[in-house]
């Protein structure tokens, strides 16, 4: 996974999908908020790429910005497209697979 970082976006208007670009055969990420209370990270997945099953200690909210993804949470799969969101609960196994190129915004709430 490739990670990119750029200028501070605080107080600026922006299109989140425009802040991250696809890279062939890769998953690219860019954290735009990093606080003790949580993070917001943008991801761009090439078609067929994904994240293998894992758990996180905090709730995480996925909002699809472009494309289509299959998200599996505790063995149940959901297909999401542009504008849709899903909450991945803390400590539940989850995985993602890009059914086509897709971008998402991941908000993780730290408790």
N, CA, C and O of each residue as an XYZ file, in Angstrom:
444
protein
N       0.845     -1.165      0.000
C       0.000      0.000      0.000
C       0.892      1.228      0.000
O       1.844      1.318      0.775
N       0.577      2.171     -0.872
C       1.313      3.410     -0.970
C       0.600      4.480     -0.175
O      -0.624      4.592     -0.252
N       1.333      5.266      0.585
C       0.749      6.345      1.364
C       1.311      7.664      0.878
O       2.512      7.796      0.643
N       0.422      8.646      0.731
C       0.888      9.966      0.328
C       0.392     10.995      1.329
O      -0.673     10.829      1.924
N       1.157     12.046      1.513
C       0.711     13.137      2.369
C       1.040     14.445      1.673
O       2.012     14.546      0.925
N       0.208     15.443      1.937
C       0.400     16.732      1.292
C       0.053     17.840      2.253
O       0.146     17.661      3.467
N      -0.350     18.997      1.723
C      -0.587     20.176      2.540
C      -1.735     20.002      3.534
O      -2.590     19.131      3.375
N      -1.731     20.844      4.554
C      -2.796     20.882      5.563
C      -4.066     21.406      4.898
O      -4.035     22.436      4.225
N      -5.172     20.708      5.084
C      -6.433     21.074      4.450
C      -7.381     21.812      5.386
O      -8.498     22.147      4.992
N      -6.958     22.069      6.603
C      -7.804     22.723      7.592
C      -8.328     24.060      7.062
O      -7.563     24.904      6.594
N      -9.660     24.231      7.149
C     -10.280     25.481      6.728
C     -10.437     25.644      5.240
O     -10.861     26.706      4.783
N     -10.105     24.612      4.454
C     -10.182     24.681      2.997
C     -11.316     23.794      2.485
O     -11.593     22.738      3.052
N     -11.957     24.225      1.426
C     -12.981     23.425      0.756
C     -12.280     22.500     -0.236
O     -11.354     22.915     -0.933
N     -12.733     21.228     -0.299
C     -12.102     20.291     -1.226
C     -13.049     19.155     -1.573
O     -14.010     18.885     -0.854
N     -12.763     18.502     -2.676
C     -13.468     17.293     -3.110
C     -12.580     16.127     -2.698
O     -11.493     15.971     -3.256
N     -13.007     15.293     -1.731
C     -12.121     14.235     -1.245
C     -11.660     13.272     -2.340
O     -10.512     12.829     -2.313
N     -12.517     12.940     -3.296
C     -12.117     12.013     -4.366
C     -10.988     12.593     -5.216
O     -10.186     11.853     -5.786
N     -10.934     13.915     -5.296
C      -9.891     14.559     -6.094
C      -8.546     14.649     -5.395
O      -7.558     15.048     -6.012
N      -8.490     14.289     -4.125
C      -7.242     14.390     -3.364
C      -6.375     13.144     -3.449
O      -5.262     13.124     -2.923
N      -6.878     12.104     -4.108
C      -6.136     10.855     -4.172
C      -6.303     10.263     -5.565
O      -7.379     10.345     -6.157
N      -5.232      9.665     -6.088
C      -5.253      9.128     -7.451
C      -5.059      7.611     -7.437
O      -4.412      7.055     -6.549
N      -5.628      6.971     -8.430
C      -5.428      5.532     -8.595
C      -3.999      5.254     -9.044
O      -3.375      6.070     -9.722
N      -3.496      4.090     -8.654
C      -2.192      3.625     -9.106
C      -2.379      2.173     -9.523
O      -2.920      1.376     -8.756
N      -1.940      1.819    -10.726
C      -2.127      0.462    -11.250
C      -1.634     -0.587    -10.265
O      -0.513     -0.510     -9.762
N      -2.497     -1.579     -9.995
C      -2.124     -2.713     -9.157
C      -1.889     -2.385     -7.704
O      -1.232     -3.152     -6.998
N      -2.414     -1.251     -7.231
C      -2.088     -0.819     -5.867
C      -3.291     -0.282     -5.111
O      -4.354     -0.017     -5.673
N      -3.074     -0.134     -3.817
C      -3.967      0.584     -2.928
C      -3.179      1.804     -2.444
O      -2.075      1.668     -1.915
N      -3.749      2.987     -2.628
C      -3.094      4.228     -2.224
C      -3.912      4.837     -1.092
O      -5.142      4.824     -1.137
N      -3.234      5.372     -0.076
C      -3.950      6.015      1.022
C      -3.367      7.384      1.326
O      -2.196      7.663      1.067
N      -4.225      8.227      1.885
C      -3.799      9.567      2.310
C      -4.610      9.953      3.542
O      -5.830     10.095      3.463
N      -3.949     10.119      4.659
C      -4.622     10.549      5.881
C      -4.765     12.061      5.847
O      -3.785     12.789      5.690
N      -6.024     12.532      5.999
C      -6.258     13.972      5.961
C      -6.564     14.545      7.344
O      -6.467     15.755      7.549
N      -6.934     13.677      8.299
C      -7.107     14.092      9.697
C      -6.481     13.018     10.565
O      -6.773     11.832     10.412
N      -5.623     13.437     11.472
C      -4.998     12.506     12.408
C      -5.023     13.156     13.779
O      -4.215     14.034     14.082
N      -5.963     12.711     14.605
C      -6.136     13.261     15.940
C      -6.207     12.115     16.939
O      -6.442     10.968     16.560
N      -6.006     12.423     18.201
C      -6.142     11.423     19.252
C      -7.548     10.813     19.243
O      -7.716      9.635     19.558
N      -8.546     11.607     18.885
C      -9.943     11.159     18.889
C     -10.340     10.371     17.642
O     -11.398      9.742     17.629
N      -9.514     10.392     16.597
C      -9.838      9.632     15.401
C      -9.070     10.091     14.174
O      -8.307     11.056     14.214
N      -9.296      9.370     13.084
C      -8.613      9.673     11.830
C      -9.611      9.652     10.673
O     -10.649      8.992     10.737
N      -9.272     10.390      9.615
C      -9.982     10.306      8.348
C      -8.919     10.045      7.287
O      -7.966     10.809      7.132
N      -9.108      8.949      6.564
C      -8.135      8.534      5.559
C      -8.846      8.269      4.241
O      -9.892      7.620      4.213
N      -8.281      8.767      3.158
C      -8.790      8.499      1.820
C      -8.036      7.316      1.241
O      -6.836      7.169      1.472
N      -8.729      6.474      0.492
C      -8.116      5.325     -0.168
C      -8.538      5.286     -1.627
O      -9.671      5.639     -1.955
N      -7.637      4.860     -2.507
C      -7.933      4.584     -3.911
C      -7.442      3.166     -4.194
O      -6.255      2.876     -4.045
N      -8.355      2.287     -4.603
C      -8.050      0.887     -4.880
C      -8.148      0.639     -6.373
O      -9.144      1.008     -6.996
N      -7.138      0.025     -6.956
C      -7.254     -0.426     -8.336
C      -8.219     -1.612     -8.354
O      -8.392     -2.281     -7.335
N      -8.839     -1.874     -9.485
C      -9.773     -2.993     -9.614
C      -9.101     -4.293     -9.188
O      -7.970     -4.575     -9.584
N      -9.805     -5.084     -8.379
C      -9.286     -6.371     -7.918
C      -8.430     -6.296     -6.677
O      -8.139     -7.325     -6.067
N      -8.018     -5.104     -6.288
C      -7.218     -4.942     -5.074
C      -8.129     -4.944     -3.854
O      -9.343     -4.793     -3.987
N      -7.558     -5.114     -2.673
C      -8.371     -5.112     -1.472
C      -7.531     -5.135     -0.220
O      -6.307     -5.009     -0.253
N      -8.227     -5.301      0.882
C      -7.581     -5.470      2.179
C      -8.057     -6.804      2.729
O      -9.258     -7.062      2.796
N      -7.121     -7.646      3.122
C      -7.485     -8.961      3.649
C      -8.174     -8.808      5.000
O      -8.112     -7.755      5.633
N      -8.830     -9.882      5.424
C      -9.602     -9.838      6.663
C      -8.710     -9.446      7.845
O      -7.610     -9.970      8.020
N      -9.218     -8.515      8.642
C      -8.507     -8.035      9.824
C      -9.531     -7.432     10.782
O     -10.707     -7.313     10.440
N      -9.094     -7.059     11.960
C      -9.945     -6.362     12.915
C      -9.287     -5.041     13.292
O      -8.085     -4.850     13.106
N     -10.090     -4.145     13.818
C      -9.587     -2.867     14.318
C     -10.207     -2.639     15.697
O     -11.329     -3.076     15.951
N      -9.496     -1.969     16.572
C     -10.007     -1.772     17.930
C     -11.069     -0.674     18.042
O     -11.596     -0.430     19.127
N     -11.385     -0.013     16.923
C     -12.333      1.100     16.929
C     -13.362      0.937     15.816
O     -13.094      0.280     14.810
N     -14.553      1.542     15.996
C     -15.525      1.593     14.910
C     -14.915      2.359     13.744
O     -14.142      3.298     13.933
N     -15.281      1.938     12.527
C     -14.803      2.621     11.328
C     -15.970      2.768     10.356
O     -16.746      1.834     10.155
N     -16.085      3.948      9.758
C     -17.147      4.232      8.813
C     -16.532      4.384      7.429
O     -15.625      5.189      7.222
N     -17.044      3.594      6.481
C     -16.598      3.684      5.087
C     -17.651      4.447      4.304
O     -18.837      4.126      4.367
N     -17.213      5.465      3.561
C     -18.081      6.155      2.615
C     -17.449      6.007      1.240
O     -16.313      6.426      1.022
N     -18.195      5.407      0.309
C     -17.688      5.187     -1.041
C     -17.805      6.488     -1.838
O     -18.885      7.071     -1.940
N     -16.682      6.929     -2.399
C     -16.635      8.170     -3.173
C     -16.786      7.914     -4.670
O     -17.361      8.737     -5.383
N     -16.278      6.787     -5.150
C     -16.345      6.387     -6.559
C     -16.283      4.877     -6.625
O     -15.729      4.235     -5.734
N     -16.853      4.303     -7.682
C     -16.690      2.885     -7.947
C     -17.557      1.990     -7.090
O     -18.522      2.433     -6.467
N     -17.185      0.694     -7.072
C     -17.953     -0.338     -6.373
C     -17.003     -1.228     -5.584
O     -15.938     -1.607     -6.070
N     -17.408     -1.558     -4.351
C     -16.596     -2.386     -3.465
C     -17.475     -3.444     -2.815
O     -18.668     -3.232     -2.599
N     -16.876     -4.573     -2.510
C     -17.522     -5.586     -1.685
C     -16.844     -5.548     -0.327
O     -15.628     -5.711     -0.222
N     -17.648     -5.331      0.719
C     -17.133     -5.288      2.078
C     -17.765     -6.433      2.851
O     -18.986     -6.589      2.872
N     -16.921     -7.227      3.481
C     -17.393     -8.351      4.290
C     -17.104     -8.047      5.749
O     -15.974     -7.737      6.126
N     -18.162     -8.144      6.572
C     -18.044     -7.918      8.010
C     -18.585     -9.158      8.705
O     -19.754     -9.509      8.543
N     -17.741     -9.814      9.471
C     -18.134    -11.026     10.211
C     -18.850    -12.030      9.305
O     -19.868    -12.608      9.685
N     -18.304    -12.228      8.102
C     -18.828    -13.221      7.171
C     -19.990    -12.768      6.306
O     -20.401    -13.514      5.418
N     -20.541    -11.574      6.526
C     -21.651    -11.052      5.721
C     -21.134    -10.022      4.739
O     -20.501     -9.040      5.126
N     -21.411    -10.258      3.448
C     -20.917     -9.366      2.396
C     -21.960     -8.338      1.994
O     -23.157     -8.626      1.956
N     -21.490     -7.139      1.698
C     -22.320     -6.049      1.188
C     -21.610     -5.436     -0.004
O     -20.389     -5.276     -0.004
N     -22.392     -5.094     -1.020
C     -21.864     -4.416     -2.206
C     -22.274     -2.952     -2.090
O     -23.457     -2.638     -1.962
N     -21.289     -2.064     -2.135
C     -21.550     -0.636     -1.995
C     -21.054      0.117     -3.208
O     -20.037     -0.234     -3.807
N     -21.787      1.157     -3.562
C     -21.404      2.039     -4.649
C     -21.342      3.478     -4.182
O     -21.541      3.778     -3.005
N     -21.067      4.352     -5.115
C     -20.884      5.784     -4.848
C     -21.991      6.327     -3.940
O     -23.179      6.119     -4.185
N     -21.563      7.032     -2.879
C     -22.491      7.672     -1.971
C     -22.976      6.798     -0.831
O     -23.601      7.297      0.106
N     -22.701      5.504     -0.891
C     -23.148      4.617      0.175
C     -22.112      4.536      1.286
O     -20.920      4.758      1.075
N     -22.613      4.206      2.493
C     -21.757      4.110      3.670
C     -22.068      2.825      4.416
O     -23.151      2.255      4.287
N     -21.082      2.379      5.208
C     -21.282      1.231      6.087
C     -20.422      1.447      7.331
O     -19.331      2.014      7.262
N     -20.935      0.984      8.461
C     -20.177      1.063      9.710
C     -19.587     -0.310      9.992
O     -20.311     -1.303     10.059
N     -18.290     -0.363     10.155
C     -17.598     -1.600     10.510
C     -17.334     -1.533     12.008
O     -16.527     -0.720     12.459
N     -18.013     -2.388     12.791
C     -17.874     -2.297     14.245
C     -16.501     -2.738     14.752
O     -15.838     -3.587     14.157
N     -16.105     -2.141     15.852
C     -14.831     -2.482     16.492
C     -14.754     -3.974     16.774
O     -15.748     -4.605     17.135
N     -13.586     -4.516     16.609
C     -13.255     -5.907     16.949
C     -14.011     -6.961     16.148
O     -14.021     -8.129     16.536
N     -14.644     -6.578     15.040
C     -15.306     -7.525     14.151
C     -14.442     -7.699     12.903
O     -13.989     -6.707     12.333
N     -14.204     -8.941     12.466
C     -13.377     -9.135     11.277
C     -14.049     -8.544     10.040
O     -15.250     -8.708      9.828
N     -13.254     -7.859      9.233
C     -13.775     -7.274      8.008
C     -12.702     -7.287      6.921
O     -11.505     -7.319      7.207
N     -13.161     -7.260      5.663
C     -12.277     -7.265      4.508
C     -12.931     -6.444      3.399
O     -14.148     -6.260      3.391
N     -12.117     -5.952      2.464
C     -12.617     -5.162      1.343
C     -12.026     -5.685      0.048
O     -10.867     -6.098      0.009
N     -12.835     -5.667     -1.028
C     -12.340     -6.021     -2.356
C     -12.956     -5.077     -3.373
O     -14.176     -4.927     -3.437
N     -12.103     -4.441     -4.170
C     -12.557     -3.518     -5.211
C     -13.115     -4.328     -6.381
O     -12.375     -5.056     -7.044
N     -14.415     -4.203     -6.634
C     -15.033     -4.887     -7.767
C     -14.727     -4.147     -9.060
O     -14.798     -4.717    -10.149
N     -14.392     -2.887     -8.928
C     -13.857     -2.042     -9.992
C     -13.020     -0.998     -9.269
O     -13.004     -0.973     -8.038
N     -12.330     -0.141     -9.997
C     -11.584      0.913     -9.311
C     -12.542      1.636     -8.379
O     -13.665      1.963     -8.761
N     -12.088      1.884     -7.147
C     -12.954      2.630     -6.240
C     -12.152      3.456     -5.255
O     -11.003      3.150     -4.935
N     -12.799      4.521     -4.780
C     -12.219      5.404     -3.775
C     -13.168      5.448     -2.584
O     -14.388      5.405     -2.736
N     -12.577      5.533     -1.398
C     -13.392      5.626     -0.192
C     -12.757      6.577      0.802
O     -11.564      6.876      0.752
N     -13.612      7.042      1.712
C     -13.152      7.826      2.847
C     -13.450      6.978      4.081
O     -14.591      6.571      4.304
N     -12.422      6.717      4.874
C     -12.531      5.913      6.078
C     -12.392      6.818      7.288
O     -11.370      7.480      7.466
N     -13.434      6.843      8.125
C     -13.404      7.621      9.359
C     -13.337      6.640     10.520
O     -14.231      5.812     10.694
N     -12.291      6.736     11.301
C     -12.121      5.854     12.448
C     -12.262      6.673     13.712
O     -11.575      7.676     13.908
N     -13.182      6.219     14.577
C     -13.461      6.912     15.824
C     -12.693      6.216     16.952
O     -12.937      5.043     17.236
N     -11.783      6.923     17.583
C     -11.014      6.354     18.696
C     -11.753      6.623     19.996
O     -12.213      7.738     20.243
N     -11.862      5.592     20.826
C     -12.555      5.783     22.098
C     -11.610      5.543     23.250
O     -12.009      5.657     24.410
